[in-house]
Amino acid sequence: MDYIDTNVVLSLINPADSNHDIALRLTRESKEMAISMVTLLEMKSVMARTTSLREEEIEAYVQYMDRLGFELKRVDMDRVFQRAAEISFAIRMRTLDLLHLAACSETGADTLITLDQEFRIRRAEIKSIGIDVQ
């Protein structure tokens, strides 16, 4: 299973995004795509800060995720926070990135699909916790 980072989701739903075609290719190659509440929170936050969309319009995008093939995997957020804390010294990244890695792990995904270069730079460290970065 692949865990889809928020930047891929946002690029996918915006045809004008410079990474739209890359996001299309990455998600077409994925057979099972998982997202988490971390993804949805970040998506709402980014869209609220960077667009003039109303709350109802942003919520409509969130509701559309399953039609794009993204499965919202419910995970225990206490476990996500605990896992993020555990890996914080092994993989020195921003808090939100650690939360994504922990959520990825908790969903049972073995691959993180992302456009974020920070994850790519730390690919070997992330591999040490059982997650491939693509």
Summary of the structure (lengths in Angstrom):
residues: 134
radius of gyration: 14.2
end to end distance: 12.3
largest distance: 41.1
contacts: 409
relative contact order: 0.19
helix: 59%
strand: 10%
